[in-house]
Amino acid sequence: MVNYDLLTLNISLSDMNKAELIQLIRTELGEGTTTKTATEALNATLSAISKAVANKEKVQIIGFGTFEPKERPARTGRNPRTGEQVSIPASSTVTFKPAAALKS
């Protein structure tokens, strides 16, 4: 497990954005890694996951977690303002189940 000194990297302890993640990737890959290379690595990873899930495939990254497409069936809901019944169409979504290592 990698232990990052987040304060040295000027990264917030509450939330991390894409630029901060790219900085962590650069640090992990070591000296000589450019921001461009780290950005390309992250974009390629996210693209591969997105394409697989869009094709209804489950993506399991051991030690990190599983991305899985899910189908939500059509259902009847209720407008909270009027109480009127409304039809909610079927939809697709993606779930993420973290690995046990992330849950601790």
CNS distance restraints for C-alpha pairs under 8 A (distance, minus, plus):
assign (resid   5 and name CA) (resid   9 and name CA) 6.69 0.50 0.50
assign (resid   6 and name CA) (resid  10 and name CA) 6.18 0.50 0.50
assign (resid   6 and name CA) (resid  11 and name CA) 5.22 0.50 0.50
assign (resid   6 and name CA) (resid  12 and name CA) 7.18 0.50 0.50
assign (resid   6 and name CA) (resid  13 and name CA) 7.17 0.50 0.50
assign (resid   7 and name CA) (resid  11 and name CA) 6.01 0.50 0.50
assign (resid   7 and name CA) (resid  12 and name CA) 7.58 0.50 0.50
assign (resid   9 and name CA) (resid  23 and name CA) 7.80 0.50 0.50
assign (resid  11 and name CA) (resid  16 and name CA) 7.20 0.50 0.50
assign (resid  11 and name CA) (resid  20 and name CA) 6.44 0.50 0.50
assign (resid  12 and name CA) (resid  16 and name CA) 6.58 0.50 0.50
assign (resid  16 and name CA) (resid  20 and name CA) 5.94 0.50 0.50
assign (resid  16 and name CA) (resid  21 and name CA) 6.63 0.50 0.50
assign (resid  17 and name CA) (resid  21 and name CA) 6.29 0.50 0.50
assign (resid  18 and name CA) (resid  22 and name CA) 6.17 0.50 0.50
assign (resid  19 and name CA) (resid  23 and name CA) 6.35 0.50 0.50
assign (resid  20 and name CA) (resid  24 and name CA) 6.36 0.50 0.50
assign (resid  21 and name CA) (resid  25 and name CA) 6.25 0.50 0.50
assign (resid  22 and name CA) (resid  26 and name CA) 6.25 0.50 0.50
assign (resid  22 and name CA) (resid  35 and name CA) 7.01 0.50 0.50
assign (resid  22 and name CA) (resid  38 and name CA) 5.71 0.50 0.50
assign (resid  22 and name CA) (resid  39 and name CA) 5.88 0.50 0.50
assign (resid  22 and name CA) (resid  42 and name CA) 7.09 0.50 0.50
assign (resid  23 and name CA) (resid  27 and name CA) 6.31 0.50 0.50
assign (resid  23 and name CA) (resid  35 and name CA) 7.25 0.50 0.50
assign (resid  23 and name CA) (resid  38 and name CA) 7.67 0.50 0.50
assign (resid  24 and name CA) (resid  28 and name CA) 6.12 0.50 0.50
assign (resid  25 and name CA) (resid  29 and name CA) 6.10 0.50 0.50
assign (resid  25 and name CA) (resid  38 and name CA) 5.88 0.50 0.50
assign (resid  26 and name CA) (resid  30 and name CA) 6.24 0.50 0.50
assign (resid  26 and name CA) (resid  31 and name CA) 7.81 0.50 0.50
assign (resid  26 and name CA) (resid  33 and name CA) 5.73 0.50 0.50
assign (resid  26 and name CA) (resid  34 and name CA) 6.77 0.50 0.50
assign (resid  26 and name CA) (resid  35 and name CA) 6.59 0.50 0.50
assign (resid  26 and name CA) (resid  38 and name CA) 5.63 0.50 0.50
assign (resid  27 and name CA) (resid  31 and name CA) 7.43 0.50 0.50
assign (resid  29 and name CA) (resid  33 and name CA) 6.39 0.50 0.50
assign (resid  33 and name CA) (resid  37 and name CA) 6.36 0.50 0.50
assign (resid  33 and name CA) (resid  38 and name CA) 6.95 0.50 0.50
assign (resid  34 and name CA) (resid  38 and name CA) 6.34 0.50 0.50
assign (resid  35 and name CA) (resid  39 and name CA) 5.96 0.50 0.50
assign (resid  36 and name CA) (resid  40 and name CA) 6.11 0.50 0.50
assign (resid  37 and name CA) (resid  41 and name CA) 6.18 0.50 0.50
assign (resid  38 and name CA) (resid  42 and name CA) 6.23 0.50 0.50
assign (resid  39 and name CA) (resid  43 and name CA) 6.03 0.50 0.50
assign (resid  40 and name CA) (resid  44 and name CA) 5.94 0.50 0.50
assign (resid  41 and name CA) (resid  45 and name CA) 6.22 0.50 0.50
assign (resid  42 and name CA) (resid  46 and name CA) 6.18 0.50 0.50
assign (resid  43 and name CA) (resid  47 and name CA) 5.92 0.50 0.50
assign (resid  44 and name CA) (resid  48 and name CA) 6.09 0.50 0.50
assign (resid  45 and name CA) (resid  49 and name CA) 6.31 0.50 0.50
assign (resid  46 and name CA) (resid  50 and name CA) 6.05 0.50 0.50
assign (resid  47 and name CA) (resid  51 and name CA) 6.04 0.50 0.50
assign (resid  48 and name CA) (resid  52 and name CA) 6.17 0.50 0.50
assign (resid  49 and name CA) (resid  53 and name CA) 6.19 0.50 0.50
assign (resid  49 and name CA) (resid  59 and name CA) 6.65 0.50 0.50
assign (resid  49 and name CA) (resid  67 and name CA) 7.94 0.50 0.50
assign (resid  50 and name CA) (resid  54 and name CA) 6.01 0.50 0.50
assign (resid  51 and name CA) (resid  55 and name CA) 6.25 0.50 0.50
assign (resid  52 and name CA) (resid  56 and name CA) 6.58 0.50 0.50
assign (resid  52 and name CA) (resid  57 and name CA) 5.19 0.50 0.50
assign (resid  52 and name CA) (resid  58 and name CA) 7.11 0.50 0.50
assign (resid  52 and name CA) (resid  59 and name CA) 7.00 0.50 0.50
assign (resid  53 and name CA) (resid  57 and name CA) 4.96 0.50 0.50
assign (resid  53 and name CA) (resid  58 and name CA) 6.22 0.50 0.50
assign (resid  53 and name CA) (resid  59 and name CA) 7.10 0.50 0.50
assign (resid  53 and name CA) (resid  67 and name CA) 7.31 0.50 0.50
assign (resid  53 and name CA) (resid  68 and name CA) 6.54 0.50 0.50
assign (resid  53 and name CA) (resid  69 and name CA) 5.77 0.50 0.50
assign (resid  53 and name CA) (resid  94 and name CA) 7.48 0.50 0.50
assign (resid  54 and name CA) (resid  69 and name CA) 7.60 0.50 0.50
assign (resid  56 and name CA) (resid  68 and name CA) 7.76 0.50 0.50
assign (resid  56 and name CA) (resid  69 and name CA) 5.76 0.50 0.50
assign (resid  57 and name CA) (resid  68 and name CA) 6.90 0.50 0.50
assign (resid  57 and name CA) (resid  69 and name CA) 6.95 0.50 0.50
assign (resid  58 and name CA) (resid  66 and name CA) 7.10 0.50 0.50
assign (resid  58 and name CA) (resid  67 and name CA) 5.88 0.50 0.50
assign (resid  58 and name CA) (resid  68 and name CA) 4.59 0.50 0.50
assign (resid  58 and name CA) (resid  69 and name CA) 6.68 0.50 0.50
assign (resid  59 and name CA) (resid  66 and name CA) 5.60 0.50 0.50
assign (resid  59 and name CA) (resid  67 and name CA) 5.12 0.50 0.50
assign (resid  59 and name CA) (resid  68 and name CA) 6.44 0.50 0.50
assign (resid  60 and name CA) (resid  65 and name CA) 6.03 0.50 0.50
assign (resid  60 and name CA) (resid  66 and name CA) 4.29 0.50 0.50
assign (resid  60 and name CA) (resid  67 and name CA) 6.42 0.50 0.50
assign (resid  61 and name CA) (resid  65 and name CA) 5.40 0.50 0.50
assign (resid  61 and name CA) (resid  66 and name CA) 6.10 0.50 0.50
assign (resid  62 and name CA) (resid  99 and name CA) 7.25 0.50 0.50
assign (resid  63 and name CA) (resid  99 and name CA) 5.54 0.50 0.50
assign (resid  63 and name CA) (resid 100 and name CA) 7.36 0.50 0.50
assign (resid  63 and name CA) (resid 101 and name CA) 6.18 0.50 0.50
assign (resid  63 and name CA) (resid 102 and name CA) 7.76 0.50 0.50
assign (resid  64 and name CA) (resid  98 and name CA) 6.05 0.50 0.50
assign (resid  64 and name CA) (resid  99 and name CA) 5.06 0.50 0.50
assign (resid  64 and name CA) (resid 101 and name CA) 7.19 0.50 0.50
assign (resid  64 and name CA) (resid 102 and name CA) 6.72 0.50 0.50
assign (resid  65 and name CA) (resid  96 and name CA) 6.84 0.50 0.50
assign (resid  65 and name CA) (resid  97 and name CA) 5.49 0.50 0.50
assign (resid  65 and name CA) (resid  98 and name CA) 4.11 0.50 0.50
assign (resid  65 and name CA) (resid  99 and name CA) 4.38 0.50 0.50
assign (resid  66 and name CA) (resid  95 and name CA) 7.99 0.50 0.50
assign (resid  66 and name CA) (resid  96 and name CA) 5.53 0.50 0.50
assign (resid  66 and name CA) (resid  97 and name CA) 5.20 0.50 0.50
assign (resid  66 and name CA) (resid  98 and name CA) 6.43 0.50 0.50
assign (resid  66 and name CA) (resid  99 and name CA) 7.41 0.50 0.50
assign (resid  67 and name CA) (resid  94 and name CA) 6.62 0.50 0.50
assign (resid  67 and name CA) (resid  95 and name CA) 5.70 0.50 0.50
assign (resid  67 and name CA) (resid  96 and name CA) 4.61 0.50 0.50
assign (resid  67 and name CA) (resid  97 and name CA) 6.69 0.50 0.50
assign (resid  68 and name CA) (resid  94 and name CA) 5.55 0.50 0.50
assign (resid  68 and name CA) (resid  95 and name CA) 5.27 0.50 0.50
assign (resid  68 and name CA) (resid  96 and name CA) 6.46 0.50 0.50
assign (resid  69 and name CA) (resid  92 and name CA) 7.06 0.50 0.50
assign (resid  69 and name CA) (resid  93 and name CA) 5.83 0.50 0.50
assign (resid  69 and name CA) (resid  94 and name CA) 4.42 0.50 0.50
assign (resid  69 and name CA) (resid  95 and name CA) 6.28 0.50 0.50
assign (resid  70 and name CA) (resid  92 and name CA) 5.80 0.50 0.50
assign (resid  70 and name CA) (resid  93 and name CA) 5.31 0.50 0.50
assign (resid  70 and name CA) (resid  94 and name CA) 5.75 0.50 0.50
assign (resid  70 and name CA) (resid  95 and name CA) 6.87 0.50 0.50
assign (resid  71 and name CA) (resid  90 and name CA) 7.33 0.50 0.50
assign (resid  71 and name CA) (resid  91 and name CA) 5.96 0.50 0.50
assign (resid  71 and name CA) (resid  92 and name CA) 4.58 0.50 0.50
assign (resid  71 and name CA) (resid  93 and name CA) 6.37 0.50 0.50
assign (resid  72 and name CA) (resid  90 and name CA) 5.44 0.50 0.50
assign (resid  72 and name CA) (resid  91 and name CA) 5.13 0.50 0.50
assign (resid  72 and name CA) (resid  92 and name CA) 5.92 0.50 0.50
assign (resid  72 and name CA) (resid  93 and name CA) 7.43 0.50 0.50
assign (resid  73 and name CA) (resid  89 and name CA) 7.30 0.50 0.50
assign (resid  73 and name CA) (resid  90 and name CA) 4.53 0.50 0.50
assign (resid  73 and name CA) (resid  91 and name CA) 6.73 0.50 0.50
assign (resid  74 and name CA) (resid  87 and name CA) 7.52 0.50 0.50
assign (resid  74 and name CA) (resid  88 and name CA) 5.65 0.50 0.50
assign (resid  74 and name CA) (resid  89 and name CA) 4.50 0.50 0.50
assign (resid  74 and name CA) (resid  90 and name CA) 3.97 0.50 0.50
assign (resid  74 and name CA) (resid  91 and name CA) 7.43 0.50 0.50
assign (resid  75 and name CA) (resid  87 and name CA) 6.17 0.50 0.50
assign (resid  75 and name CA) (resid  88 and name CA) 5.26 0.50 0.50
assign (resid  75 and name CA) (resid  89 and name CA) 6.62 0.50 0.50
assign (resid  75 and name CA) (resid  90 and name CA) 7.36 0.50 0.50
assign (resid  76 and name CA) (resid  85 and name CA) 6.59 0.50 0.50
assign (resid  76 and name CA) (resid  86 and name CA) 5.73 0.50 0.50
assign (resid  76 and name CA) (resid  87 and name CA) 4.71 0.50 0.50
assign (resid  76 and name CA) (resid  88 and name CA) 5.70 0.50 0.50
assign (resid  77 and name CA) (resid  85 and name CA) 5.69 0.50 0.50
assign (resid  77 and name CA) (resid  86 and name CA) 5.20 0.50 0.50
assign (resid  77 and name CA) (resid  87 and name CA) 6.18 0.50 0.50
assign (resid  77 and name CA) (resid  88 and name CA) 6.39 0.50 0.50
assign (resid  78 and name CA) (resid  83 and name CA) 5.65 0.50 0.50
assign (resid  78 and name CA) (resid  84 and name CA) 5.57 0.50 0.50
assign (resid  78 and name CA) (resid  85 and name CA) 4.45 0.50 0.50
assign (resid  78 and name CA) (resid  86 and name CA) 5.60 0.50 0.50
assign (resid  79 and name CA) (resid  83 and name CA) 5.02 0.50 0.50
assign (resid  79 and name CA) (resid  84 and name CA) 5.31 0.50 0.50
assign (resid  79 and name CA) (resid  85 and name CA) 6.26 0.50 0.50
assign (resid  79 and name CA) (resid  86 and name CA) 6.59 0.50 0.50
assign (resid  80 and name CA) (resid  84 and name CA) 7.82 0.50 0.50
assign (resid  98 and name CA) (resid 102 and name CA) 6.06 0.50 0.50
assign (resid  98 and name CA) (resid 103 and name CA) 6.84 0.50 0.50
assign (resid  99 and name CA) (resid 103 and name CA) 6.79 0.50 0.50
assign (resid 100 and name CA) (resid 104 and name CA) 6.92 0.50 0.50
